[in-house]
């Protein structure tokens, strides 16, 4: 099986975990805000750990192997991280979207239906995750790709549940909330294919792609997830969840990589 196909299937599996996490809403189950913030903190910890152990460090190693300079490798990684963060920041600025608590952001969105504002927001969030999985496979390191897919899939489950519960709170029906939460994960295979294809074209794109994906995820952690988990005073639970997620992803990366 080609590397691009592996990236597609792995990112699809990770994306579908949002639907698995959202399943309880079909049966009328709900979770408390404390539990939701803890789970989102866990998701942030997984993403943070994956950014460093599965993306930035392999990217530095790849650049050092290509150019023979530790300093140049670090500069490439730093530039890639900055570009990834700037790319998501630009999407956040110019694509109209809506957060569950903070409300509307981005370009003028008065004419767009509310459901599409949510879809845009979730797309901004999940696309870089799929890209990270694809880049992980695109470099030819299947173990690293599997580690990323597993970790991101694990964090997608609580994230999917949190999205579905938030939609229920906005008045959406159970099935609609589940299907929208499931759809949030289906943008990840798109990012997975693009990420795997890009770094498969040239080995010189690999360190850039890894760092870019890391920067995009770090921006999301800082700009979206952590502020949301601290909004209601549950920062202790959220930090505990983040620590647990970071440790779990680190162990997965060592075990699978």
TORTINU-646582 format. One line per field, with one value per atom (N, C-alpha, C): x, z, y negated; residue in one letter; atom name. Coordinates in Angstrom, 2 decimals. Each point is the difference from the previous one (the first is absolute). Example, Ala and Ser with C-alpha at 12.3 -4.5 7.8 and 13.67 -1.06 7.14 Angstrom:
east <- 13.19/-0.89/0.90/-0.35/0.82/-0.77 .
up <- 7.80/0.00/0.00/-0.72/0.06/0.73 .
north <- 5.69/-1.19/-1.20/-1.05/-1.19/-1.09 .
residu <- A/A/A/S/S/S .
atome <- N/CA/C/N/CA/C .
END
This chain:
east <- 0.85/-0.85/0.89/-0.38/0.81/-0.07/1.00/0.07/-1.20/-0.38/-1.15/-1.27/-0.18/-1.19/0.00/1.17/0.09/-0.36/0.49/-0.34/-1.49/-0.63/-1.44/-0.77/0.33/-0.74/0.21/1.23/0.29/-0.69/0.03/-0.66/-1.51/-0.53/-1.43/-0.40/0.80/-0.30/0.05/1.01/0.10/-1.19/-0.40/-1.12/-1.31/-0.19/-1.25/-0.17/1.09/-0.09/-0.83/-0.17/-0.88/-1.43/-0.40/-1.34/-0.14/1.05/-0.03/-0.20/0.73/-0.14/-1.36/-0.65/-1.31/-1.16/0.24/-1.09/-0.92/0.53/-0.90/-1.16/0.14/-1.10/-1.21/0.21/-1.12/-0.89/0.58/-0.73/-0.37/0.09/-0.43/0.98/1.22/0.99/0.57/0.29/0.61/1.19/0.87/1.15/0.03/0.63/0.09/1.04/-0.06/1.00/1.39/0.08/1.30/0.61/-0.84/0.50/0.39/-0.80/0.30/1.34/0.24/1.25/1.20/-0.22/1.07/0.36/-1.02/0.25/0.64/-0.42/0.63/1.45/0.26/1.38/0.83/-0.59/0.67/0.34/-0.96/0.23/1.16/0.05/1.09/1.34/0.04/1.24/0.50/-0.92/0.38/0.58/-0.67/0.46/1.36/0.18/1.26/1.15/-0.23/1.03/0.31/-1.06/0.21/0.78/-0.26/0.69/1.51/0.43/1.44/0.62/-0.58/0.64/-0.19/-1.11/-0.27/0.19/0.17/0.12/1.27/0.18/1.13/1.33/0.14/1.27/0.35/-0.96/0.33/0.33/-0.66/0.30/1.42/0.44/1.38/0.99/-0.29/0.88/0.08/-1.16/-0.01/0.79/-0.15/0.73/1.50/0.37/1.42/0.62/-0.78/0.50/0.16/-0.86/0.05/1.12/0.19/0.90/1.25/0.05/1.20/0.29/-1.01/0.20/-1.13/0.36/-1.00/-0.67/0.80/-0.54/-0.98/0.37/-0.89/-1.28/0.12/-1.17/-0.95/0.58/-0.83/-0.68/0.72/-0.58/-1.14/0.18/-1.06/-1.23/0.22/-1.13/-0.71/0.77/-0.61/-0.79/0.54/-0.71/-1.27/0.10/-1.18/-1.10/0.39/-0.99/-0.70/0.78/-0.58/-0.95/0.38/-0.86/-1.30/0.08/-1.21/-0.95/0.56/-0.84/-0.61/0.79/-0.51/-1.10/0.14/-1.01/-1.34/-0.02/-1.25/-0.53/0.90/-0.43/-0.69/0.53/-0.61/-1.38/-0.12/-1.30/-0.98/0.49/-0.84/-0.49/0.83/-0.31/-0.97/0.17/-0.72/-1.17/-0.03/-1.14/-1.04/-1.22/-1.03/-0.30/-0.04/-0.28/-0.55/-0.44/-0.61/0.45/0.41/0.35/-1.24/-0.02/-1.18/-0.22/1.08/-0.13/0.34/1.11/0.50/-0.81/-0.77/-0.83/0.73/-0.49/0.49/1.35/0.83/1.29/0.24/1.09/0.34/-0.69/-0.08/-0.61/-1.50/-0.61/-1.43/-0.79/-0.84/-0.67/-1.50/-0.56/-1.42/-0.91/0.43/-0.87/0.11/0.93/0.20/-0.85/-0.52/-0.76/0.92/-0.57/0.81/0.72/-0.67/0.60/1.29/0.04/1.20/1.12/-0.36/1.02/0.70/-0.79/0.59/0.88/-0.49/0.76/1.35/0.01/1.25/0.96/-0.54/0.84/0.65/-0.78/0.49/1.00/-0.23/0.94/1.36/-0.02/1.25/0.74/-0.73/0.60/0.58/-0.75/0.35/0.90/-0.02/0.79/1.49/0.61/1.44/0.30/-0.95/0.23/0.13/-0.91/0.09/1.28/0.39/1.23/1.21/-0.03/1.11/0.14/-1.12/0.05/0.56/-0.49/0.48/1.48/0.47/1.43/0.82/-0.53/0.70/0.23/-1.00/0.14/0.81/-0.16/0.64/1.50/0.57/1.45/0.52/-0.91/0.42/0.14/-0.22/0.11/-1.39/-0.34/-1.34/-0.27/1.03/-0.18/-0.35/0.66/-0.29/-1.41/-0.41/-1.35/-1.04/0.26/-0.96/-0.10/1.12/-0.02/-0.86/0.19/-0.80/-1.48/-0.30/-1.40/-0.67/0.72/-0.57/-0.25/0.98/-0.15/-1.09/-0.05/-1.01/-1.38/-0.07/-1.28/-0.51/0.91/-0.38/-0.53/0.63/-0.48/-1.24/-0.25/-1.20/-1.27/0.10/-1.20/-0.61/0.77/-0.60/-0.37/0.77/-0.32/-1.35/-0.22/-1.28/-1.17/0.18/-1.06/-0.27/1.07/-0.17/-0.73/0.33/-0.67/-1.48/-0.30/-1.40/-0.82/0.59/-0.71/-0.25/1.02/-0.18/-1.10/-0.07/-1.05/-1.38/-0.07/-1.27/-0.41/0.97/-0.30/-0.47/0.37/-0.46/-1.37/-0.57/-1.35/-0.07/1.15/-0.02/-0.56/-0.64/-0.51/1.16/-0.32/1.06/0.71/-0.76/0.61/0.80/-0.54/0.72/1.31/-0.04/1.21/1.04/-0.45/0.93/0.61/-0.84/0.49/0.95/-0.28/0.90/1.33/-0.05/1.24/0.80/-0.70/0.68/0.62/-0.73/0.50/1.25/0.15/1.20/1.27/-0.11/1.18/0.27/-0.98/0.17/0.82/0.37/0.94/1.43/0.23/1.36/0.60/-0.75/0.59/0.44/-0.71/0.41/1.38/0.16/1.30/1.05/-0.42/0.93/0.56/-0.86/0.45/0.93/-0.38/0.82/1.37/0.01/1.27/0.90/-0.56/0.80/0.52/-0.87/0.40/1.10/-0.12/0.98/1.40/0.13/1.34/0.50/-0.89/0.43/0.65/-0.30/0.54/1.51/0.45/1.43/0.35/1.11/0.43/0.34/0.34/0.36/-1.21/-1.20/-1.21/-0.38/0.58/-0.40/0.21/1.20/0.14/-0.90/-0.22/-0.90/-1.43/-0.43/-1.36/-0.26/0.97/-0.15/-0.11/0.89/-0.02/-1.26/-0.42/-1.21/-1.21/-0.15/-1.13/0.05/1.20/0.15/-0.42/0.44/-0.36/-1.49/-0.65/-1.45/-0.71/0.46/-0.65/0.29/1.22/0.33/-0.86/-0.22/-0.87/-1.41/-0.54/-1.34/-0.08/1.03/0.03/-0.09/0.84/0.07/-1.19/-0.44/-1.02/-1.42/-0.20/-1.35/-0.27/0.81/-0.37/0.22/1.21/0.29/-0.90/-0.20/-0.93/-1.41/-0.45/-1.33/-0.10/1.04/-0.03/0.14/0.51/0.19/-1.15/-0.93/-1.02/-0.90/-0.26/-0.94/0.69/1.30/0.72/0.42/0.06/0.39/1.43/0.85/1.36/0.79/-0.29/0.73/-0.31/-1.29/-0.38/0.56/-0.08/0.50/1.50/0.74/1.44/0.34/-0.79/0.19/-0.23/-1.06/-0.28/1.12/0.49/1.09/1.24/0.33/1.18/-0.16/-1.19/-0.25/0.09/-0.57/0.06/1.41/0.79/1.39/0.80/-0.17/0.74/-0.42/-1.31/-0.47/0.56/-0.03/0.51/1.49/0.73/1.43/0.31/-0.76/0.20/-0.33/-1.10/-0.37/1.09/0.55/1.02/1.24/0.39/1.17/-0.29/-1.20/-0.34/-0.16/-0.65/-0.25/1.14/0.78/1.05/1.34 .
up <- 0.00/0.00/0.00/-0.80/-0.09/1.30/0.18/1.18/0.06/-1.16/-0.04/0.42/-0.49/0.38/1.49/0.56/1.44/0.78/-0.48/0.65/-0.05/-1.15/-0.14/0.98/0.04/0.85/1.48/0.38/1.41/0.46/-0.83/0.38/-0.01/-0.89/0.01/1.29/0.41/1.24/1.20/0.02/1.10/-0.01/-1.19/-0.10/0.43/-0.31/0.35/1.50/0.74/1.45/0.61/-0.74/0.50/0.08/-0.99/0.02/1.12/0.24/1.11/1.32/0.17/1.24/0.17/-1.13/0.05/0.17/-0.06/0.07/1.22/1.19/1.16/-0.17/-0.84/-0.14/-0.67/-0.76/-0.63/1.02/1.18/1.05/1.15/-0.26/1.00/1.10/-0.12/1.06/-0.10/1.15/0.04/0.96/-0.12/0.89/0.61/1.16/0.68/-0.66/0.29/-0.54/0.52/1.28/0.55/-0.79/-0.30/-0.74/-1.42/-0.61/-1.35/-0.04/0.97/0.02/0.28/0.83/0.26/-1.27/-0.76/-1.23/-1.06/-0.09/-0.96/0.39/1.30/0.47/-0.39/0.10/-0.43/-1.49/-0.80/-1.44/-0.27/0.75/-0.17/0.35/1.05/0.39/-1.06/-0.60/-1.08/-1.18/-0.38/-1.13/0.29/1.23/0.37/-0.05/0.57/-0.02/-1.42/-0.80/-1.39/-0.78/0.30/-0.70/0.18/1.22/0.26/-0.30/0.55/-0.12/-1.38/-0.66/-1.29/-1.19/0.22/-1.13/0.07/1.05/0.05/0.08/0.95/0.15/-1.24/-0.57/-1.26/-1.13/-0.01/-1.02/0.11/1.23/0.21/-0.41/0.36/-0.40/-1.52/-0.66/-1.47/-0.64/0.51/-0.56/0.25/1.17/0.30/-0.93/-0.27/-0.91/-1.43/-0.39/-1.36/-0.18/1.02/-0.16/0.86/0.95/0.80/0.99/0.37/0.93/1.02/1.27/1.06/0.05/-0.17/0.06/-1.14/-1.21/-1.14/0.19/0.56/0.25/0.98/1.05/0.98/-0.62/-0.86/-0.65/-0.95/-0.72/-0.88/0.81/1.13/0.85/0.56/0.46/0.54/-1.03/-1.21/-1.07/-0.39/-0.08/-0.34/1.04/1.28/1.07/-0.13/-0.24/-0.14/-1.19/-1.12/-1.19/0.26/0.71/0.32/0.88/1.01/0.89/-0.76/-0.87/-0.78/-0.96/-0.57/-0.93/0.68/1.19/0.72/0.51/0.41/0.43/-1.15/-1.22/-1.15/-0.29/0.09/-0.18/1.06/1.22/1.10/-0.20/-0.68/-0.20/-1.15/-1.08/-1.23/-0.32/0.61/-0.24/1.09/-0.36/1.03/0.73/1.32/0.80/1.34/0.78/1.30/1.04/1.14/1.14/0.87/0.74/0.81/1.09/0.53/1.09/-0.45/-0.72/-0.33/-1.08/-0.77/-1.04/-1.32/-0.86/-1.37/-0.07/-0.92/-0.27/-1.49/-0.45/-1.41/-0.81/-1.32/-0.91/0.27/-0.61/0.16/-0.34/0.94/-0.17/0.19/-0.10/0.32/-0.91/-1.24/-0.97/0.06/0.80/0.04/1.10/-0.30/1.01/1.15/1.20/1.18/-0.08/-0.56/-0.06/-0.82/-1.07/-0.82/0.72/0.87/0.80/0.91/0.58/0.82/-0.83/-1.18/-0.88/-0.35/-0.32/-0.32/1.19/1.18/1.20/0.24/-0.15/0.24/-1.07/-1.23/-1.08/0.28/0.46/0.36/1.05/0.93/1.11/-0.44/-0.79/-0.27/-1.22/-0.95/-1.21/0.29/0.86/0.28/0.66/0.77/0.62/-1.06/-0.98/-1.08/-0.79/-0.22/-0.73/0.75/1.32/0.80/-0.17/-0.01/-0.20/-1.39/-1.02/-1.36/-0.15/0.60/-0.07/0.70/1.12/0.72/-0.87/-0.78/-0.91/-1.24/-0.46/-1.24/0.04/1.18/0.11/-0.10/-0.12/-0.10/1.33/1.11/1.33/0.44/-0.28/0.29/1.50/0.80/1.45/0.54/-0.52/0.44/-0.41/-1.22/-0.46/0.85/0.36/0.83/1.39/0.54/1.30/-0.04/-1.04/-0.14/-0.17/-0.88/-0.25/1.27/0.78/1.24/1.01/0.19/0.96/-0.38/-1.26/-0.43/0.02/-0.34/0.11/1.43/0.96/1.41/0.45/-0.43/0.42/-0.76/-1.17/-0.76/0.68/0.75/0.63/1.03/1.01/0.93/-0.68/-1.02/-0.72/-0.72/-0.63/-0.68/0.96/1.19/1.00/0.46/0.22/0.45/-1.05/-1.27/-1.08/-0.05/0.09/-0.08/1.17/1.19/1.17/-0.13/-0.50/-0.19/-1.02/-1.06/-1.00/0.59/0.84/0.68/0.85/0.64/0.79/-0.82/-1.30/-0.91/-0.60/0.37/-0.45/-1.16/-0.43/-1.09/0.49/-0.89/0.33/0.19/0.65/0.29/-1.26/-1.00/-1.22/-0.70/-0.06/-0.65/0.72/1.34/0.77/-0.26/-0.05/-0.26/-1.39/-1.01/-1.38/-0.23/0.61/-0.15/0.67/1.20/0.67/-0.84/-0.58/-0.88/-1.20/-0.58/-1.17/0.30/1.27/0.33/-0.23/0.19/-0.19/-1.45/-0.86/-1.39/-0.82/0.61/-0.69/0.20/0.97/0.28/-1.14/-0.65/-1.14/-1.12/-0.19/-1.03/0.34/1.25/0.44/-0.05/0.32/-0.03/-1.39/-1.01/-1.38/-0.45/0.27/-0.42/0.69/1.29/0.73/-0.49/-0.20/-0.47/-1.41/-0.86/-1.40/-0.08/0.81/-0.07/0.35/1.12/0.42/-0.78/-0.73/-0.85/-1.28/-0.39/-1.23/0.11/1.14/0.19/1.46/0.24/1.37/0.70/-0.78/0.60/0.60/-0.39/0.57/1.34/0.34/1.22/1.26/0.29/1.25/0.03/-1.15/-0.05/0.30/-0.60/0.22/1.44/0.62/1.40/0.91/-0.20/0.86/-0.25/-1.26/-0.34/0.71/-0.05/0.66/1.51/0.57/1.44/0.36/-0.79/0.28/-0.06/-0.99/-0.12/1.24/0.50/1.17/1.26/0.14/1.18/0.05/-1.15/-0.04/0.49/-0.46/0.39/1.50/0.55/1.44/0.80/-0.38/0.75/-0.26/-1.25/-0.38/0.25/-0.12/0.05/1.26/0.20/1.00/1.43/0.31/1.38/0.50/-0.77/0.49/0.25/-0.86/0.18/1.29/0.33/1.20/1.28/-0.08/1.19/0.20/-0.92/0.00/1.23/0.53/1.10/1.32/0.08/1.25/0.26/-1.04/0.16/-0.44/0.19/-0.50/0.66/1.27/0.66/-0.66/-0.27/-0.68/-1.43/-0.68/-1.37/-0.05/0.97/0.04/0.32/0.87/0.28/-1.26/-0.72/-1.25/-1.00/-0.12/-0.94/0.35/1.28/0.42/-0.33/0.27/-0.29/-1.50/-0.80/-1.44/-0.53/0.52/-0.44/0.33/1.23/0.41/-0.85/-0.20/-0.79/-1.41/-0.65/-1.36/-0.04/1.01/0.06/0.09/0.85/0.15/-1.31/-0.65/-1.28/-1.04/-0.02/-0.99/0.22/1.25/0.30/-0.32/0.39/-0.21/-1.47/-0.76/-1.40/-0.91/0.45/-0.85/0.19 .
north <- 1.19/-1.19/-1.25/-1.00/-1.20/-0.81/-0.85/-0.85/-0.94/-0.55/-0.91/0.72/1.25/0.78/0.29/0.32/0.23/-1.27/-1.13/-1.27/-0.28/0.33/-0.19/0.87/1.30/0.93/-0.31/-0.33/-0.28/-1.28/-1.03/-1.25/0.16/0.86/0.27/0.72/0.99/0.73/-0.95/-0.88/-0.96/-0.95/-0.45/-0.91/0.62/1.27/0.68/0.17/-0.13/0.10/-1.12/-1.12/-1.04/0.51/0.81/0.59/1.02/0.77/0.97/-0.74/-1.09/-0.76/-0.63/-0.33/-0.67/0.97/1.30/0.98/-0.15/-0.34/-0.10/-0.97/-1.04/-0.95/0.64/1.07/0.69/0.70/0.26/0.70/-0.92/-1.30/-0.98/-0.26/0.53/-0.22/-1.42/-0.57/-1.33/0.04/-0.98/-0.09/-1.39/-0.09/-1.28/-0.88/-1.29/-0.92/0.36/0.44/0.39/1.16/1.00/1.15/-0.40/-0.86/-0.47/-0.73/-0.88/-0.74/0.91/1.03/0.97/0.75/0.42/0.75/-0.87/-1.25/-0.90/-0.28/-0.08/-0.13/1.20/1.19/1.23/-0.08/-0.46/-0.15/-0.95/-1.11/-0.96/0.63/0.83/0.66/0.96/0.76/0.91/-0.78/-1.08/-0.81/-0.63/-0.48/-0.65/1.00/1.19/1.04/0.43/0.21/0.41/-1.06/-1.27/-1.08/0.10/0.32/0.03/1.36/1.08/1.30/0.64/-0.29/0.65/-0.91/-1.31/-0.92/-0.84/-0.78/-0.92/0.74/0.94/0.71/0.83/0.78/0.69/-0.97/-1.16/-1.00/-0.52/-0.25/-0.46/1.08/1.25/1.11/0.12/-0.14/0.10/-1.12/-1.22/-1.14/0.13/0.49/0.18/1.04/1.08/1.01/-0.51/-0.92/-0.53/-1.03/-0.86/-1.14/0.08/0.94/0.19/-1.10/-0.77/-1.11/-0.02/0.08/-0.04/-1.37/-1.05/-1.36/-0.24/0.40/-0.18/0.81/1.21/0.84/-0.68/-0.61/-0.69/-1.22/-0.71/-1.19/0.41/1.09/0.50/0.37/0.71/0.40/-1.23/-0.98/-1.20/-0.77/-0.09/-0.70/0.75/1.32/0.81/-0.12/-0.01/-0.17/-1.34/-1.06/-1.33/-0.06/0.61/-0.01/0.76/1.12/0.76/-0.78/-0.67/-0.81/-1.18/-0.62/-1.14/0.43/1.19/0.48/0.18/0.61/0.19/-1.33/-0.89/-1.34/-0.74/0.15/-0.65/0.60/1.33/0.64/-0.49/-0.12/-0.45/-1.43/-0.80/-1.41/-0.22/0.75/-0.33/0.93/1.21/0.89/-0.24/-0.35/-0.21/1.29/-0.07/1.19/-0.44/0.97/-0.32/1.01/-0.51/0.85/0.18/1.11/0.29/-1.03/-0.57/-0.96/-1.41/-0.16/-1.34/-0.69/0.76/-0.61/-0.11/-0.90/-0.10/-0.70/0.52/-0.60/0.07/-0.63/0.06/-1.07/0.25/-0.97/-0.13/-0.98/-0.24/1.26/0.43/1.29/-0.08/-1.19/-0.17/0.80/0.24/0.67/1.52/0.52/1.44/0.63/1.20/0.72/0.39/0.05/0.27/1.34/1.00/1.33/-0.02/-0.82/-0.06/-0.75/-0.93/-0.66/1.01/0.90/1.05/0.92/0.37/0.89/-0.63/-1.29/-0.68/0.02/-0.26/-0.02/1.36/1.06/1.34/0.41/-0.44/0.28/-0.62/-1.25/-0.67/0.81/0.56/0.74/1.34/0.77/1.39/0.21/-0.90/0.19/0.20/-0.84/0.20/1.34/0.54/1.30/1.10/-0.03/0.97/-0.17/-1.25/-0.28/0.56/-0.11/0.52/1.51/0.72/1.45/0.31/-0.71/0.24/-0.28/-1.09/-0.33/1.08/0.51/1.05/1.23/0.38/1.13/-0.37/-1.24/-0.42/0.07/-0.10/0.10/1.41/0.98/1.39/0.71/-0.71/0.60/0.43/1.27/0.49/0.01/0.33/0.04/-1.37/-1.04/-1.36/-0.40/0.37/-0.29/0.70/1.25/0.75/-0.62/-0.45/-0.65/-1.26/-0.81/-1.22/0.32/0.97/0.35/0.50/0.82/0.53/-1.11/-0.86/-1.09/-0.97/-0.41/-0.95/0.65/1.29/0.71/0.02/0.22/0.02/-1.35/-1.07/-1.32/-0.43/0.59/-0.34/0.51/1.10/0.57/-0.96/-0.45/-0.98/-1.31/-0.37/-1.23/0.12/1.18/0.22/-0.05/0.59/-0.04/-1.42/-0.76/-1.38/-0.83/0.20/-0.73/0.36/1.31/0.45/-0.53/0.03/-0.52/-1.50/-0.72/-1.44/-0.29/0.79/-0.18/0.30/1.02/0.29/-1.20/-0.63/-1.17/-1.17/0.00/-1.05/0.32/1.14/0.34/0.98/0.55/0.97/1.34/0.73/1.33/0.97/1.14/0.98/0.46/0.41/0.51/-1.08/-1.21/-1.10/-0.29/-0.02/-0.26/1.08/1.26/1.10/-0.11/-0.24/-0.05/-1.16/-1.15/-1.14/0.29/0.62/0.36/1.00/0.97/0.96/-0.71/-0.95/-0.71/-0.81/-0.43/-0.77/0.81/1.30/0.85/0.33/-0.17/0.39/-0.99/-1.13/-0.89/0.48/0.86/0.44/0.83/0.90/0.72/-0.93/-1.11/-0.96/-0.56/-0.42/-0.48/1.10/1.24/1.12/0.25/0.00/0.22/-1.11/-1.25/-1.14/0.03/0.32/0.04/1.11/1.21/1.13/-0.24/-0.54/-0.24/-1.06/-1.04/-1.10/0.47/0.72/0.40/1.20/0.70/1.10/-0.51/-1.23/-0.58/-0.18/-0.50/-0.25/0.22/0.69/0.25/-1.31/-1.04/-1.29/-0.71/0.41/-0.60/0.61/1.16/0.71/-0.82/-0.53/-0.78/-1.22/-0.64/-1.14/0.42/1.11/0.48/0.40/0.69/0.41/-1.22/-0.97/-1.20/-0.83/-0.10/-0.76/0.59/1.32/0.66/-0.23/0.04/-0.24/-1.42/-0.97/-1.38/-0.24/0.64/-0.13/0.55/1.15/0.60/-0.80/-0.52/-0.79/-1.27/-0.61/-1.18/0.35/1.13/0.42/0.25/0.64/0.28/-1.29/-0.98/-1.25/-0.91/-0.08/-0.97/0.50/1.33/0.54/0.82/1.05/1.01/-0.50/-0.46/-0.38/-1.13/-1.08/-1.03/0.55/0.93/0.56/0.81/0.76/0.84/-0.82/-1.21/-0.84/-0.99/-0.02/-1.04/0.07/1.20/0.15/0.34/-0.28/0.20/1.43/0.83/1.41/0.23/-1.00/0.11/1.11/0.32/1.09/1.34/0.24/1.24/0.03/-1.13/-0.07/0.26/-0.56/0.21/1.45/0.62/1.42/0.83/-0.33/0.70/-0.20/-1.23/-0.30/0.82/0.06/0.76/1.48/0.54/1.42/0.27/-0.89/0.18/-0.08/-0.94/-0.14/1.26/0.51/1.20/1.21/0.17/1.14/-0.04/-1.16/-0.12/0.23/-0.45/0.22/1.50/0.70/1.45/0.71/-0.40/0.59/-0.22/-1.20/-0.31/0.85/0.18/0.82/1.47/0.47/1.41/0.35/-0.89/0.29/-0.42/-0.99/-0.53/0.69 .
residu <- X/X/X/X/X/X/X/X/X/X/X/X/X/X/X/X/X/X/X/X/X/X/X/X/X/X/X/X/X/X/X/X/X/X/X/X/X/X/X/X/X/X/X/X/X/X/X/X/X/X/X/X/X/X/X/X/X/X/X/X/X/X/X/X/X/X/X/X/X/X/X/X/X/X/X/X/X/X/X/X/X/X/X/X/X/X/X/X/X/X/X/X/X/X/X/X/X/X/X/X/X/X/X/X/X/X/X/X/X/X/X/X/X/X/X/X/X/X/X/X/X/X/X/X/X/X/X/X/X/X/X/X/X/X/X/X/X/X/X/X/X/X/X/X/X/X/X/X/X/X/X/X/X/X/X/X/X/X/X/X/X/X/X/X/X/X/X/X/X/X/X/X/X/X/X/X/X/X/X/X/X/X/X/X/X/X/X/X/X/X/X/X/X/X/X/X/X/X/X/X/X/X/X/X/X/X/X/X/X/X/X/X/X/X/X/X/X/X/X/X/X/X/X/X/X/X/X/X/X/X/X/X/X/X/X/X/X/X/X/X/X/X/X/X/X/X/X/X/X/X/X/X/X/X/X/X/X/X/X/X/X/X/X/X/X/X/X/X/X/X/X/X/X/X/X/X/X/X/X/X/X/X/X/X/X/X/X/X/X/X/X/X/X/X/X/X/X/X/X/X/X/X/X/X/X/X/X/X/X/X/X/X/X/X/X/X/X/X/X/X/X/X/X/X/X/X/X/X/X/X/X/X/X/X/X/X/X/X/X/X/X/X/X/X/X/X/X/X/X/X/X/X/X/X/X/X/X/X/X/X/X/X/X/X/X/X/X/X/X/X/X/X/X/X/X/X/X/X/X/X/X/X/X/X/X/X/X/X/X/X/X/X/X/X/X/X/X/X/X/X/X/X/X/X/X/X/X/X/X/X/X/X/X/X/X/X/X/X/X/X/X/X/X/X/X/X/X/X/X/X/X/X/X/X/X/X/X/X/X/X/X/X/X/X/X/X/X/X/X/X/X/X/X/X/X/X/X/X/X/X/X/X/X/X/X/X/X/X/X/X/X/X/X/X/X/X/X/X/X/X/X/X/X/X/X/X/X/X/X/X/X/X/X/X/X/X/X/X/X/X/X/X/X/X/X/X/X/X/X/X/X/X/X/X/X/X/X/X/X/X/X/X/X/X/X/X/X/X/X/X/X/X/X/X/X/X/X/X/X/X/X/X/X/X/X/X/X/X/X/X/X/X/X/X/X/X/X/X/X/X/X/X/X/X/X/X/X/X/X/X/X/X/X/X/X/X/X/X/X/X/X/X/X/X/X/X/X/X/X/X/X/X/X/X/X/X/X/X/X/X/X/X/X/X/X/X/X/X/X/X/X/X/X/X/X/X/X/X/X/X/X/X/X/X/X/X/X/X/X/X/X/X/X/X/X/X/X/X/X/X/X/X/X/X/X/X/X/X/X/X/X/X/X/X/X/X/X/X/X/X/X/X/X/X/X/X/X/X/X/X/X/X/X/X/X/X/X/X/X/X/X/X/X/X/X/X/X/X/X/X/X/X/X/X/X/X/X/X/X/X/X/X/X/X/X/X/X/X/X/X/X/X/X/X/X/X/X/X/X/X/X/X/X/X/X/X/X/X/X/X/X/X/X/X/X/X/X/X/X/X/X/X/X/X/X/X/X/X/X/X/X/X/X/X/X/X/X/X/X/X/X/X/X/X/X/X/X/X/X/X/X .
atome <- N/CA/C/N/CA/C/N/CA/C/N/CA/C/N/CA/C/N/CA/C/N/CA/C/N/CA/C/N/CA/C/N/CA/C/N/CA/C/N/CA/C/N/CA/C/N/CA/C/N/CA/C/N/CA/C/N/CA/C/N/CA/C/N/CA/C/N/CA/C/N/CA/C/N/CA/C/N/CA/C/N/CA/C/N/CA/C/N/CA/C/N/CA/C/N/CA/C/N/CA/C/N/CA/C/N/CA/C/N/CA/C/N/CA/C/N/CA/C/N/CA/C/N/CA/C/N/CA/C/N/CA/C/N/CA/C/N/CA/C/N/CA/C/N/CA/C/N/CA/C/N/CA/C/N/CA/C/N/CA/C/N/CA/C/N/CA/C/N/CA/C/N/CA/C/N/CA/C/N/CA/C/N/CA/C/N/CA/C/N/CA/C/N/CA/C/N/CA/C/N/CA/C/N/CA/C/N/CA/C/N/CA/C/N/CA/C/N/CA/C/N/CA/C/N/CA/C/N/CA/C/N/CA/C/N/CA/C/N/CA/C/N/CA/C/N/CA/C/N/CA/C/N/CA/C/N/CA/C/N/CA/C/N/CA/C/N/CA/C/N/CA/C/N/CA/C/N/CA/C/N/CA/C/N/CA/C/N/CA/C/N/CA/C/N/CA/C/N/CA/C/N/CA/C/N/CA/C/N/CA/C/N/CA/C/N/CA/C/N/CA/C/N/CA/C/N/CA/C/N/CA/C/N/CA/C/N/CA/C/N/CA/C/N/CA/C/N/CA/C/N/CA/C/N/CA/C/N/CA/C/N/CA/C/N/CA/C/N/CA/C/N/CA/C/N/CA/C/N/CA/C/N/CA/C/N/CA/C/N/CA/C/N/CA/C/N/CA/C/N/CA/C/N/CA/C/N/CA/C/N/CA/C/N/CA/C/N/CA/C/N/CA/C/N/CA/C/N/CA/C/N/CA/C/N/CA/C/N/CA/C/N/CA/C/N/CA/C/N/CA/C/N/CA/C/N/CA/C/N/CA/C/N/CA/C/N/CA/C/N/CA/C/N/CA/C/N/CA/C/N/CA/C/N/CA/C/N/CA/C/N/CA/C/N/CA/C/N/CA/C/N/CA/C/N/CA/C/N/CA/C/N/CA/C/N/CA/C/N/CA/C/N/CA/C/N/CA/C/N/CA/C/N/CA/C/N/CA/C/N/CA/C/N/CA/C/N/CA/C/N/CA/C/N/CA/C/N/CA/C/N/CA/C/N/CA/C/N/CA/C/N/CA/C/N/CA/C/N/CA/C/N/CA/C/N/CA/C/N/CA/C/N/CA/C/N/CA/C/N/CA/C/N/CA/C/N/CA/C/N/CA/C/N/CA/C/N/CA/C/N/CA/C/N/CA/C/N/CA/C/N/CA/C/N/CA/C/N/CA/C/N/CA/C/N/CA/C/N/CA/C/N/CA/C/N/CA/C/N/CA/C/N/CA/C/N/CA/C/N/CA/C/N/CA/C/N/CA/C/N/CA/C/N/CA/C/N/CA/C/N/CA/C/N/CA/C/N/CA/C/N/CA/C/N/CA/C/N/CA/C/N/CA/C/N/CA/C/N/CA/C/N/CA/C/N/CA/C/N/CA/C/N/CA/C/N/CA/C/N/CA/C/N/CA/C/N/CA/C/N/CA/C/N/CA/C/N/CA/C/N/CA/C/N/CA/C/N/CA/C/N/CA/C/N/CA/C/N/CA/C/N/CA/C/N/CA/C/N/CA/C/N/CA/C/N/CA/C/N/CA/C/N/CA/C/N/CA/C/N/CA/C/N/CA/C/N/CA/C/N/CA/C/N/CA/C/N/CA/C/N/CA/C/N/CA/C/N/CA/C/N/CA/C/N/CA/C/N/CA/C/N/CA/C/N/CA/C/N/CA/C/N/CA/C/N/CA/C/N/CA/C/N/CA/C/N/CA/C/N/CA/C/N/CA/C/N/CA/C/N/CA/C/N/CA/C/N/CA/C .
END
